[in-house]
C-alpha cells in the first residue's frame, strides 16, 4: 500500500496556477524545459495585434516603419 498524496494548500495552488500561466513546457533534445510564454494581447501575439490595429501615425511615432511598408 502506497503513501497518499497530500493535498496542496490554497497558497500552493495559487502559485501553481501562476506558474502555469506564466511558463510553458517544451521539449529540447528530448528533455523538458520550462520557458516563459510569449506575450499576447487579446489572445494574439503583439506584432500581429499592432499590424492589425495601428494607424500609420502611431507606427511612425513609435518607429515601426517596417510595419508601415506592409500596409502599402
Secondary structure, 3 states (H helix, E strand, C coil): CCCCCCCCCHHHHHHHHHHHHHEEEEEECCEEEEEECCCEECCEEHHHHHHHHCCHHHHHHCCCHHHHHHHC
